[in-house]
Amino acid sequence: MISFDEAEKLLLARPSVVKKDSLETAISCLERLGNPQDKIKSIHVTGTNGKGSVCALFEAALRSAGLKTGLFISPHLIELTERIQTGGDEISRADFAALFEEVYAAGPELGFFEILTCMAFLRFERSKTDIAVIEVGIGGRFDTTNVIKKPELCVITSVELDHKKYLGDSLASVAFQKAGIIKKSVPCLAPVLGAEAMAPVMKEAEFKNSPLHFFTPAFEIKAYNWECGSMTLSHKKTGELYPFGILGERQKSNATLVYEGLEMLSGLGWPLKKTHTAAGFESVRWPGRFQVLKSGAAFGGAVFVLDGAHNPEAAAAFTRTWEVSPFAAKDAAFVIGMLEDKDYIRILEIIAPLAKKVIFTRPVSPRAVDPCAMADIFFRLRPGASIEVQDNVEAALLSASKSGTAAILGSFYLAGAALKILKGIG
């Protein structure tokens, strides 16, 4: 049996993203593994932004109802084991290594995400989960998770431009890919989309005879607890208050999709009540999404706000939350690092009005944008700003800590590295 470190090394050596128009490779591997994906109940979630939060909310509420849950997410922030969870707990390193070895033997030709997806299905089937929440990696139609034949619900959290190389450069093409998770006669939930994005989703739902439900936000934000990283939502119709464990304007829409999705599951016979929804909303935590973290003595007790915002819409959502926060009145530093395949110029344009002091750094990825190049772009956007470049993430954090308040954004790779450093992990 191989060790976790050996499994991790082999897995990280596999191709990370492969553009494809077929799921046959993964299907063949899963057949050799006994088709575990066909033996579990699931909720399938895609979306440009918000899908991770929606998955976390569904899982927390379902677990509050006493159900044994599975959760498959991406990316991870600190360790690969975060991606596969049962009952709210990450898979152990030993179990991860054993599953990897089994799946790798059944599908040595699989890529990074394909292997992880097969591992998750196998884990959930053997753990006898009541229901698993499955997050799409990229797109949906040809994402490995789309081997699921009949989930309980399909959810599309948003449709925005991202991953243009794989999904296309129009909202219609992105929507077409995301609508690919819609299954015959399975309810699909989505926020109200713009006309260009809505048309492909409606066409797919009609073709699959899928009940399609669009929702405007049913909640408004009543209060923030910035220190604890939580807020209180109010249901617009009932006036009911819901303590909520994730900060951010976008959570109004995410909460709506989960609230309505749980109501649908209840109608399908699942043992769910509004008290379970409320418990899930209050208990959920989702690191790297406007996460407020007070650092230790090594960083002078500075307050850091970590956000993985890596596309223009996510950056705009971050901006809206930042502007209503007490941090906006501080002389905050911004630590920014991004990847080359992102629309980093547009993201910098969105962030520029907020940031008087910026430290550009390099996320740990071969696809990282040269921080010097970003510094040059930002200087043209905001000539009067204080601009610094630190190749080393820890050095960037130390410099930012001198401001007392700092935001870290642009990539989940950067958010994960910062979280690891600030919490003294490893």
C-alpha positions in Angstrom: 0.0 0.0 0.0 1.3 3.4 -0.9 1.6 6.4 1.5 -0.4 9.6 1.3 2.7 11.5 0.2 3.3 9.0 -2.6 -0.4 9.2 -3.7 -0.3 13.0 -3.6 2.9 13.1 -5.8 1.4 10.7 -8.3 -1.9 12.5 -8.4 -0.4 16.0 -8.8 1.7 14.6 -11.7 -1.5 13.8 -13.7 -2.9 16.4 -16.2 -5.0 18.9 -14.2 -7.4 20.1 -16.9 -8.0 18.4 -20.2 -10.5 19.8 -22.8 -12.7 17.0 -23.9 -16.0 16.2 -25.5 -16.6 12.8 -23.9 -16.8 11.1 -20.5 -16.0 7.7 -21.8 -12.6 7.4 -20.1 -14.1 8.1 -16.6 -17.1 5.9 -17.4 -14.9 2.9 -18.3 -12.9 3.3 -15.1 -16.1 3.6 -13.0 -17.5 0.4 -14.7 -14.4 -1.4 -13.6 -15.0 -0.1 -10.0 -18.6 -1.3 -10.0 -20.3 2.0 -11.0 -20.5 3.5 -7.5 -22.0 6.7 -8.9 -25.2 4.8 -9.7 -25.6 3.5 -6.1 -25.7 6.9 -4.3 -28.3 9.7 -4.0 -26.9 13.1 -4.9 -27.3 16.8 -5.5 -25.4 18.1 -8.5 -24.2 21.7 -8.4 -22.5 23.8 -11.0 -22.0 27.6 -11.5 -19.3 30.1 -12.3 -19.5 31.5 -8.7 -21.2 30.4 -5.6 -21.3 26.6 -6.2 -18.9 25.9 -3.4 -20.9 27.9 -0.9 -24.2 26.2 -2.1 -22.6 22.8 -1.7 -21.5 23.6 1.8 -24.9 24.9 2.7 -26.7 21.9 1.4 -24.4 19.5 3.2 -24.7 21.4 6.5 -28.5 21.4 6.4 -28.8 17.7 5.3 -26.4 16.7 8.1 -28.4 18.8 10.6 -31.4 16.6 9.6 -29.4 13.5 10.8 -28.6 12.3 7.3 -25.2 10.8 6.5 -23.7 13.1 4.0 -21.0 13.1 1.4 -19.4 16.2 0.0 -17.1 16.5 -3.0 -15.7 20.0 -3.7 -12.9 21.7 -5.5 -10.5 23.3 -5.2 -8.9 22.5 -1.9 -7.3 25.3 0.1 -4.6 23.5 2.1 -4.8 19.7 1.7 -6.2 17.4 -0.9 -8.3 15.5 1.7 -10.6 18.5 1.9 -12.1 17.5 -1.4 -13.8 14.3 -0.2 -15.8 14.5 3.0 -18.4 12.3 4.8 -20.5 13.4 7.7 -18.7 16.7 7.8 -15.2 15.1 8.2 -12.4 15.1 5.6 -11.3 11.7 4.4 -8.2 10.5 6.3 -4.8 10.5 4.6 -4.6 6.7 4.9 -8.1 6.2 3.3 -7.2 8.8 0.6 -4.1 6.9 -0.3 -5.9 3.5 -0.4 -8.7 4.9 -2.6 -6.2 6.6 -4.9 -4.2 3.4 -5.4 -7.4 1.5 -6.3 -8.7 4.0 -8.7 -5.3 4.6 -10.3 -5.0 0.8 -10.9 -8.5 0.8 -12.6 -7.8 4.0 -14.6 -4.1 4.8 -15.0 -4.9 7.0 -18.0 -7.2 9.3 -16.0 -6.3 12.9 -15.2 -6.1 14.6 -11.9 -9.8 15.6 -11.5 -11.1 12.4 -13.0 -9.2 10.3 -10.4 -10.5 12.4 -7.6 -14.1 12.2 -8.8 -14.0 8.4 -9.1 -12.4 8.3 -5.6 -15.3 10.4 -4.2 -18.0 8.2 -5.7 -16.3 5.1 -4.4 -15.9 6.6 -0.9 -19.6 7.7 -0.7 -20.9 4.3 -1.9 -18.8 2.4 0.6 -19.6 4.8 3.4 -23.3 4.2 2.7 -24.1 7.9 2.6 -27.7 8.9 2.5 -27.0 11.7 0.1 -23.9 13.3 -1.4 -23.5 16.9 -2.6 -21.3 16.9 -5.7 -19.6 20.1 -7.0 -18.8 20.3 -10.7 -15.1 21.1 -11.5 -15.4 23.1 -14.7 -18.5 23.7 -16.8 -20.8 20.7 -16.4 -21.6 19.0 -19.7 -18.3 17.2 -20.0 -17.2 17.5 -16.4 -16.3 14.2 -14.9 -19.0 14.6 -12.2 -21.6 14.5 -15.0 -21.5 10.7 -15.0 -24.3 11.0 -12.4 -27.4 9.7 -14.2 -30.3 10.9 -11.9 -29.5 13.2 -9.0 -32.3 14.4 -6.7 -31.7 18.0 -7.7 -29.6 19.9 -10.3 -28.5 23.4 -9.3 -26.9 26.2 -11.4 -25.7 28.9 -9.1 -24.6 31.5 -11.7 -23.5 31.9 -15.3 -20.6 34.3 -15.9 -17.5 34.3 -18.1 -14.6 32.2 -16.8 -12.5 29.3 -18.1 -12.9 30.7 -21.6 -10.4 28.2 -23.0 -12.7 25.3 -22.0 -16.2 26.8 -21.9 -16.2 29.5 -24.7 -16.1 33.2 -24.7 -19.9 34.0 -24.6 -22.5 33.7 -21.8 -24.5 31.5 -24.1 -21.6 29.0 -24.6 -20.9 29.0 -20.8 -24.6 28.4 -20.1 -24.8 25.6 -22.6 -22.0 23.8 -20.8 -23.5 24.3 -17.4 -26.9 23.3 -18.5 -25.4 19.9 -19.4 -25.9 18.7 -15.9 -29.7 18.9 -16.3 -31.2 15.4 -16.2 -34.4 14.0 -17.5 -37.3 14.7 -15.1 -35.0 16.0 -12.4 -35.8 19.4 -10.9 -33.3 22.2 -11.7 -32.9 25.4 -9.7 -31.1 28.6 -10.8 -31.2 32.3 -10.1 -32.9 34.5 -12.6 -30.4 34.8 -15.4 -29.9 37.3 -18.2 -31.5 36.5 -21.5 -28.3 35.2 -23.2 -27.6 32.8 -20.4 -31.2 31.8 -19.7 -32.0 30.6 -23.3 -29.6 27.6 -23.3 -30.7 26.6 -19.8 -34.4 26.7 -20.8 -33.8 24.8 -24.0 -31.9 22.0 -22.2 -34.6 21.7 -19.5 -37.3 21.5 -22.2 -35.4 18.9 -24.1 -34.8 16.8 -20.9 -38.4 17.4 -19.6 -36.8 18.8 -16.4 -38.9 21.1 -14.1 -36.9 24.3 -14.2 -37.2 26.9 -11.4 -35.7 30.4 -11.5 -35.5 32.4 -8.2 -34.8 36.0 -7.2 -33.2 36.3 -3.8 -35.7 35.5 -1.1 -33.4 36.9 1.6 -32.0 40.3 2.7 -29.1 40.9 5.0 -30.3 42.3 8.4 -27.0 42.4 10.2 -23.3 41.6 10.0 -21.0 40.2 12.6 -17.6 41.0 11.0 -15.5 39.8 13.9 -17.1 36.3 13.8 -17.4 36.2 10.0 -21.1 35.7 10.0 -24.3 37.6 9.3 -28.1 37.4 9.8 -30.5 36.9 6.9 -34.2 37.8 6.9 -36.7 36.0 4.7 -38.5 38.7 2.7 -41.9 37.0 2.9 -42.0 35.4 6.3 -39.7 37.8 8.2 -37.9 34.8 9.7 -34.4 35.5 10.8 -31.6 33.1 9.9 -28.1 33.3 11.5 -25.7 32.6 8.6 -22.1 31.4 8.8 -20.7 33.0 5.6 -20.3 36.7 4.8 -21.1 38.3 1.5 -23.8 39.9 -0.7 -23.9 36.9 -3.0 -25.0 34.7 -0.2 -28.5 36.1 -0.5 -28.9 34.2 -3.8 -27.0 31.1 -2.6 -29.2 30.9 0.5 -32.3 31.2 -1.7 -31.3 28.3 -3.9 -30.5 26.0 -0.9 -33.7 27.1 1.0 -35.9 26.3 -2.1 -33.9 23.1 -2.9 -34.4 21.8 0.6 -38.2 22.5 0.3 -38.2 20.5 -2.9 -36.4 17.6 -1.3 -38.9 17.7 1.5 -41.7 17.4 -1.1 -39.9 14.4 -2.5 -40.0 12.6 0.9 -36.7 13.5 2.4 -37.0 14.1 6.2 -36.3 17.8 6.2 -37.8 20.7 8.1 -37.1 24.4 8.2 -35.3 23.9 11.5 -32.8 21.8 9.6 -32.3 24.6 7.1 -31.8 27.1 9.9 -29.3 24.8 11.7 -27.4 24.3 8.5 -27.3 28.1 7.7 -26.0 28.9 11.2 -23.4 26.1 11.4 -21.9 26.4 7.9 -18.4 27.7 7.5 -16.6 28.1 4.2 -13.0 29.2 4.3 -11.6 31.5 1.6 -14.9 33.3 0.9 -14.7 36.7 2.6 -13.1 34.9 5.5 -12.1 37.2 8.4 -9.0 36.0 10.3 -7.2 37.7 13.1 -3.5 36.8 12.9 -1.1 35.8 15.7 1.9 37.6 17.1 4.1 36.8 14.1 1.9 39.0 12.0 1.2 41.6 14.7 -2.4 40.6 15.3 -3.4 42.1 12.0 -6.8 41.3 10.6 -6.8 39.5 7.2 -9.8 39.1 4.9 -9.2 36.1 2.6 -11.2 35.7 -0.6 -10.6 33.4 -3.6 -12.2 35.9 -6.0 -10.6 34.9 -9.3 -13.0 36.2 -12.0 -14.6 39.7 -12.6 -18.0 38.8 -11.1 -16.4 37.3 -8.0 -14.2 40.4 -7.7 -17.3 42.6 -8.0 -19.1 40.6 -5.3 -16.0 41.0 -3.0 -16.1 44.8 -3.7 -19.8 45.1 -2.7 -19.2 43.3 0.6 -15.9 45.2 1.3 -17.6 48.5 0.8 -20.2 47.9 3.5 -17.7 46.5 5.9 -15.7 48.4 8.6 -12.5 47.4 6.7 -13.3 49.9 3.9 -12.6 52.7 6.4 -9.2 51.3 7.3 -5.9 52.0 5.5 -5.9 48.4 4.3 -3.3 46.7 2.2 -4.3 44.4 -0.6 -2.3 41.2 -1.4 -3.1 40.1 -4.9 -1.9 37.1 -6.9 -3.6 35.5 -9.9 -3.3 32.9 -12.6 -2.6 33.6 -16.3 -5.9 32.0 -17.6 -8.0 34.5 -15.6 -9.2 38.0 -16.7 -6.7 39.6 -14.4 -6.7 43.0 -16.0 -10.5 43.3 -15.6 -10.2 42.1 -12.0 -7.5 44.7 -11.3 -9.8 47.4 -12.8 -12.6 46.4 -10.4 -10.3 46.3 -7.3 -8.3 49.5 -8.1 -10.8 52.0 -6.5 -10.5 50.2 -3.2 -6.8 49.7 -3.0 -4.4 52.5 -2.1 -1.7 50.0 -1.0 -1.1 46.8 -3.0 1.4 44.0 -2.7 1.6 41.7 -5.7 2.8 38.2 -5.2 3.0 34.8 -6.9 0.6 32.0 -6.1 2.2 28.6 -6.0 1.3 27.5 -9.5 3.1 27.3 -12.8 0.2 29.3 -14.2 0.8 32.3 -11.9 0.9 35.7 -13.4 4.2 37.6 -13.1 3.6 39.9 -10.1 5.8 42.6 -11.8 3.5 42.6 -14.8 0.5 43.1 -12.6 2.3 45.9 -10.7 2.9 47.7 -14.0 -0.8 47.3 -15.0 -2.0 48.6 -11.6 0.3 51.6 -11.7 -1.4 52.7 -14.9 -4.8 52.1 -13.3 -4.0 54.0 -10.0 -0.7 56.0 -10.4 -0.9 57.3 -6.8 -1.1 53.9 -5.1 1.7 52.3 -3.1 2.8 49.3 -5.1 5.1 46.5 -3.9 6.2 43.2 -5.3 7.0 40.1 -3.2 7.6 36.8 -4.9 7.2 35.0 -1.6 3.7 34.8 -0.2 4.8 34.9 3.5 6.9 38.0 2.8 3.8 39.6 1.2 1.7 38.8 4.2 4.3 40.2 6.6 4.5 43.4 4.6 0.7 43.7 4.5 0.3 43.1 8.2 2.0 46.4 8.9 -1.2 48.1 7.8 -3.2 46.3 10.5 -5.9 45.3 8.0 -5.3 43.4 4.8 -7.3 41.7 2.0 -5.9 38.7 0.2 -7.6 37.9 -3.1 -7.2 36.8 -6.7 -6.8 33.0 -6.4 -7.8 30.1 -4.3 -4.2 29.0 -4.6 -3.2 32.3 -2.9 -6.0 32.1 -0.3 -5.0 28.5 0.6 -1.3 29.4 0.9 -2.1 32.4 3.1 -4.4 30.4 5.3 -1.8 27.8 5.8 0.8 30.4 6.8 -1.4 32.5 9.0 -2.7 29.4 10.9 0.9 28.0 11.2 0.0 24.7 9.5 2.8 22.6 8.2 
